[in-house]
Amino acid sequence: MNFKDLPEDEAFRSMVHAKLRAALPQDLRERWRLMTTYTPPAVEQRRWIKILSELGWSVPWWPVEYGGTDWTWRQKFIFEEEIHRLNGPEFLWQGSHLVAPIIYTFGTEEQKARFLPVTRTGELMWCQGFSEPNAGSDLVSMRTTARHEGDHYIVSGQKIWTSGAFESDWGFFLVKTDLSVKPQEGVSFLLIDLTSPGVTVRQIPELDGEAHLCEVFLDNVEVPAENLVGEEGKGWSYAKFLLDHERTTSAFIFRIRRELERTKSIGRTHRREDAPVGTLPQFAARLARLEAEVIALEWSVFRVMGEDKSGFPAHQAASILKIRGAELQQTLVELQVDMIGERAIRYYKAGSKDHEVSAEWPEYVPGRSGVMMITRAATIYGGTNEIQKNILARTAFGL
Ligand SMILES: Cc1cc2nc3c(=O)[nH]c(=O)nc-3n(C[C@H](O)[C@H](O)[C@H](O)COP(=O)(O)OP(=O)(O)OC[C@H]3O[C@@H](n4cnc5c(N)ncnc54)[C@H](O)[C@@H]3O)c2cc1C
């Protein structure tokens, strides 16, 4: 995307590239170059966030007073782009992108002082406890309750699909504190230490052989009342604030750009019918179309970021970017698997580092089919495509 750089951006890009290149450990780069797993293990995240925090760059999106940077939106874009170009691990967004803005916007001074510094350095990892077995798309019908008793809440219920809960320290949870009012008005936002008595985390086996998703059982968990964020009963509006705040993250544009480059590389390297597979008409056309779609999405993200808050209604922009981003993630990995052909079927345990690489089994084969299977989830998490389309129908077309 250098064609979008302003002259002053070029110097910034070179500076950021040089510093990141020097700071990023070779083993992390190599692992993310091969990307045989979809989600960075927390141990690698913690290591990488710590390195970035020593550069002062682990949370450039935050306000400067809490450890962010005064970079322009273009510079923040360039920063993330360069991390992905260098094959740095992706940011797990639960801490830095989701709960932190809630804390620094609605939290108490004590909460800010307690949670922001350790989130910034990666010492404290977060998970998001919103969905429940019968409350996913219809989130407001959640049944986990928090009863206010003196200086604490007693929390009981079950969350599901809680990404990374097994390797997180704390979770931010939506709970019902009042069942007598309209459902949206009875929701509160609680921070819960996952080592508290009564919390049980159970991993869920996934198609790709990993078990990143979890069930979280809360059995009469005593949570200090000081862990309530903002006002009791306002949790629903804080949850909606997350969406408004992070309109472009769910496009996963940097991951998509990296997957496009990987697809092109497989197209150049892998051979079929005595030719690079990417030159065969059935693949060349799909690749060209996908590249055009990725560029279009990049420009859309760029426009939404550059528009600041005023230009695009928040929900519409977030929904469009989420739909396109999720679909592109899926179609890119599907094309990779189709190009590789039957070799892509071989089972590799996700995340395993010691794959045997040979001319017959090149390094781009391991992980492709596992990543393709888990990428089915892209059109589910963060709000399914159907739900995003419902939002668009309502907010953009008044249907
Ligand atoms: C990989 C992954 C990671 C996740 N991580 C987290 C996490 O960290 N924290 C968390 O809280 N949750 C997480 N989730 C849960 C996710 O938010 C929910 O799965 C999602 O909101 C859908 O809810 P559901 O699974 O209950 O499906 P349902 O809501 O039961 O939907 C089932 C189907 O019905 C459709 N549908 C439902 N309602 C409508 C409607 N009104 N109109 C049209 N179609 C409809 C849906 O689109 C879907 O196809 C994760 C999910 C996945 C797959």
The ligand as an SDF file (V2000), in Angstrom:
LIG
                    3D

 53 58  0  0  0  0  0  0  0  0999 V2000
  -14.2260  -18.9950   16.6440 C   0  0  0  0  0  0  0  0  0  0  0  0
  -15.2320  -18.3000   17.5070 C   0  0  0  0  0  0  0  0  0  0  0  0
  -14.7850  -17.4650   18.5110 C   0  0  0  0  0  0  0  0  0  0  0  0
  -15.6970  -16.8500   19.3710 C   0  0  0  0  0  0  0  0  0  0  0  0
  -15.2120  -16.0900   20.3990 N   0  0  0  0  0  0  0  0  0  0  0  0
  -16.0840  -15.5680   21.2980 C   0  0  0  0  0  0  0  0  0  0  0  0
  -15.6020  -14.8690   22.4580 C   0  0  0  0  0  0  0  0  0  0  0  0
  -14.3890  -14.7440   22.6770 O   0  0  0  0  0  0  0  0  0  0  0  0
  -16.5050  -14.3830   23.3310 N   0  0  0  0  0  0  0  0  0  0  0  0
  -17.8520  -14.4980   23.1370 C   0  0  0  0  0  0  0  0  0  0  0  0
  -18.6140  -13.9930   23.9630 O   0  0  0  0  0  0  0  0  0  0  0  0
  -18.3510  -15.1660   22.0470 N   0  0  0  0  0  0  0  0  0  0  0  0
  -17.4870  -15.6950   21.1400 C   0  0  0  0  0  0  0  0  0  0  0  0
  -17.9630  -16.3990   20.0520 N   0  0  0  0  0  0  0  0  0  0  0  0
  -19.4120  -16.6270   19.9250 C   0  0  0  0  0  0  0  0  0  0  0  0
  -20.0390  -15.8700   18.7890 C   0  0  0  0  0  0  0  0  0  0  0  0
  -20.1640  -14.5050   19.0980 O   0  0  0  0  0  0  0  0  0  0  0  0
  -21.3850  -16.5430   18.5090 C   0  0  0  0  0  0  0  0  0  0  0  0
  -21.1320  -17.8510   18.0360 O   0  0  0  0  0  0  0  0  0  0  0  0
  -22.1930  -15.7940   17.4820 C   0  0  0  0  0  0  0  0  0  0  0  0
  -22.6290  -14.5700   17.9920 O   0  0  0  0  0  0  0  0  0  0  0  0
  -23.4230  -16.6130   16.9990 C   0  0  0  0  0  0  0  0  0  0  0  0
  -24.1650  -17.0660   18.0850 O   0  0  0  0  0  0  0  0  0  0  0  0
  -24.5670  -18.6120   18.2040 P   0  0  0  0  0  0  0  0  0  0  0  0
  -23.3380  -19.4340   18.0090 O   0  0  0  0  0  0  0  0  0  0  0  0
  -25.3090  -18.7750   19.4910 O   0  0  0  0  0  0  0  0  0  0  0  0
  -25.5110  -18.9080   16.9820 O   0  0  0  0  0  0  0  0  0  0  0  0
  -27.0570  -18.5340   16.8540 P   0  0  0  0  0  0  0  0  0  0  0  0
  -27.2590  -17.1490   17.3350 O   0  0  0  0  0  0  0  0  0  0  0  0
  -27.8550  -19.6130   17.4880 O   0  0  0  0  0  0  0  0  0  0  0  0
  -27.2610  -18.5630   15.2930 O   0  0  0  0  0  0  0  0  0  0  0  0
  -27.4200  -19.7900   14.5660 C   0  0  0  0  0  0  0  0  0  0  0  0
  -27.6810  -19.4230   13.1180 C   0  0  0  0  0  0  0  0  0  0  0  0
  -28.9160  -18.6920   13.0160 O   0  0  0  0  0  0  0  0  0  0  0  0
  -28.7130  -17.4400   12.3870 C   0  0  0  0  0  0  0  0  0  0  0  0
  -29.5390  -16.4140   12.9940 N   0  0  0  0  0  0  0  0  0  0  0  0
  -29.7200  -16.1960   14.3230 C   0  0  0  0  0  0  0  0  0  0  0  0
  -30.5320  -15.1410   14.5190 N   0  0  0  0  0  0  0  0  0  0  0  0
  -30.8840  -14.6840   13.3010 C   0  0  0  0  0  0  0  0  0  0  0  0
  -31.6990  -13.6210   12.8470 C   0  0  0  0  0  0  0  0  0  0  0  0
  -32.3070  -12.7940   13.6890 N   0  0  0  0  0  0  0  0  0  0  0  0
  -31.8130  -13.4240   11.5050 N   0  0  0  0  0  0  0  0  0  0  0  0
  -31.1930  -14.2430   10.6240 C   0  0  0  0  0  0  0  0  0  0  0  0
  -30.4020  -15.2770   11.0100 N   0  0  0  0  0  0  0  0  0  0  0  0
  -30.2500  -15.4980   12.3160 C   0  0  0  0  0  0  0  0  0  0  0  0
  -27.2300  -17.1240   12.6040 C   0  0  0  0  0  0  0  0  0  0  0  0
  -26.7380  -16.2340   11.6280 O   0  0  0  0  0  0  0  0  0  0  0  0
  -26.6200  -18.5200   12.5090 C   0  0  0  0  0  0  0  0  0  0  0  0
  -26.4160  -18.8650   11.1730 O   0  0  0  0  0  0  0  0  0  0  0  0
  -17.0790  -17.0230   19.1840 C   0  0  0  0  0  0  0  0  0  0  0  0
  -17.5330  -17.8570   18.1420 C   0  0  0  0  0  0  0  0  0  0  0  0
  -16.6280  -18.5040   17.3310 C   0  0  0  0  0  0  0  0  0  0  0  0
  -17.1440  -19.4060   16.2510 C   0  0  0  0  0  0  0  0  0  0  0  0
  1  2  1  0
  2  3  1  0
  2 52  2  0
  3  4  2  0
  4  5  1  0
  4 50  1  0
  5  6  2  0
  6  7  1  0
  6 13  1  0
  7  8  2  0
  7  9  1  0
  9 10  1  0
 10 11  2  0
 10 12  1  0
 12 13  2  0
 13 14  1  0
 14 15  1  0
 14 50  1  0
 15 16  1  0
 16 17  1  0
 16 18  1  0
 18 19  1  0
 18 20  1  0
 20 21  1  0
 20 22  1  0
 22 23  1  0
 23 24  1  0
 24 25  2  0
 24 26  1  0
 24 27  1  0
 27 28  1  0
 28 29  2  0
 28 30  1  0
 28 31  1  0
 31 32  1  0
 32 33  1  0
 33 34  1  0
 33 48  1  0
 34 35  1  0
 35 36  1  0
 35 46  1  0
 36 37  1  0
 36 45  1  0
 37 38  2  0
 38 39  1  0
 39 40  1  0
 39 45  2  0
 40 41  1  0
 40 42  2  0
 42 43  1  0
 43 44  2  0
 44 45  1  0
 46 47  1  0
 46 48  1  0
 48 49  1  0
 50 51  2  0
 51 52  1  0
 52 53  1  0
M  END
$$$$
